[in-house]
Amino acid sequence: DIRWVFVASFFLGLAFAVMAPVLGGRATGTMARRHLGELNGVHRAFAQLSGGVSVLLTGPLADRLGIQAPFLFASALMMVFTFVSWRWWTQIEG
């Protein structure tokens, strides 16, 4: 049922929104102080680029495979990135 996919996507997005500032701060903390502005700018540029590119990819995917495919694909990607980020964060902490 598409409603459960939507609910799962919503909660994964919410979890990602909560973790993103914390992980961004941790990433900034690992950057060299003298290159902080440059590295942070590149990091933010790629984050903004991913938002624009994802819209270009999601539309044709939804037209070809139906609206459920982008939700499932995005949910799976967010889950993978959340676990990878969590592991990366614990390695920085430890």
C-alpha positions as CSV (number, residue, x, y, z in Angstrom):
1,D,0.0,0.0,0.0
2,I,1.4,3.4,-1.0
3,R,0.4,5.0,2.3
4,W,2.9,2.8,4.2
5,V,5.6,3.7,1.8
6,F,4.8,7.4,2.3
7,V,4.8,7.0,6.1
8,A,8.1,5.2,6.0
9,S,9.6,7.8,3.7
10,F,8.4,10.6,6.0
11,F,10.0,9.1,9.1
12,L,13.2,8.3,7.3
13,G,13.3,11.9,6.0
14,L,12.6,13.2,9.5
15,A,15.4,11.1,10.9
16,F,17.7,12.4,8.2
17,A,16.7,16.0,8.9
18,V,17.5,15.5,12.6
19,M,20.9,13.9,11.9
20,A,22.0,16.2,9.1
21,P,23.0,19.2,11.2
22,V,24.8,17.0,13.7
23,L,26.7,15.1,11.0
24,G,27.4,18.4,9.2
25,G,28.9,19.8,12.4
26,R,31.0,16.7,12.9
27,A,32.2,16.8,9.3
28,T,33.2,20.5,9.8
29,G,35.0,19.5,12.9
30,T,37.2,17.0,11.0
31,M,38.3,19.6,8.4
32,A,41.6,21.4,8.5
33,R,41.1,24.9,10.0
34,R,43.0,26.7,7.3
35,H,40.8,25.1,4.6
36,L,37.5,25.1,6.5
37,G,35.8,27.7,4.3
38,E,36.8,26.0,1.0
39,L,35.9,22.4,2.2
40,N,32.7,23.5,3.7
41,G,31.7,25.3,0.5
42,V,32.4,22.3,-1.6
43,H,30.5,20.1,0.9
44,R,27.5,22.4,0.7
45,A,27.7,22.7,-3.1
46,F,27.4,19.0,-3.5
47,A,24.5,18.9,-1.0
48,Q,22.6,21.5,-3.0
49,L,23.5,19.8,-6.3
50,S,22.0,16.6,-5.2
51,G,18.7,18.2,-4.6
52,G,18.5,19.6,-8.1
53,V,19.7,16.4,-9.8
54,S,17.3,14.2,-7.8
55,V,14.3,16.1,-9.2
56,L,15.6,15.6,-12.7
57,L,16.0,11.9,-12.2
58,T,12.8,11.3,-10.1
59,G,10.3,12.7,-12.7
60,P,11.2,10.4,-15.6
61,L,11.5,7.4,-13.2
62,A,8.0,8.1,-11.8
63,D,6.7,8.4,-15.4
64,R,8.2,5.1,-16.5
65,L,7.8,3.0,-13.3
66,G,4.9,4.6,-11.4
67,I,5.0,6.9,-8.4
68,Q,5.8,4.1,-5.9
69,A,9.3,3.4,-7.4
70,P,10.8,6.8,-6.5
71,F,9.4,6.5,-2.9
72,L,10.9,3.0,-2.5
73,F,14.2,4.0,-4.1
74,A,14.5,7.2,-2.0
75,S,13.5,5.3,1.2
76,A,16.1,2.6,0.5
77,L,18.8,5.2,-0.2
78,M,18.0,7.2,2.9
79,M,18.2,4.1,5.0
80,V,21.6,3.1,3.6
81,F,23.0,6.7,4.0
82,T,21.6,6.9,7.6
83,F,23.4,3.7,8.6
84,V,26.6,4.7,6.8
85,S,26.5,8.1,8.4
86,W,25.9,6.6,11.8
87,R,28.9,4.3,11.4
88,W,31.1,7.1,10.2
89,W,30.0,9.2,13.1
90,T,30.8,6.5,15.7
91,Q,34.3,6.1,14.1
92,I,34.9,9.8,14.5
93,E,33.8,9.7,18.1
94,G,35.9,6.6,18.9
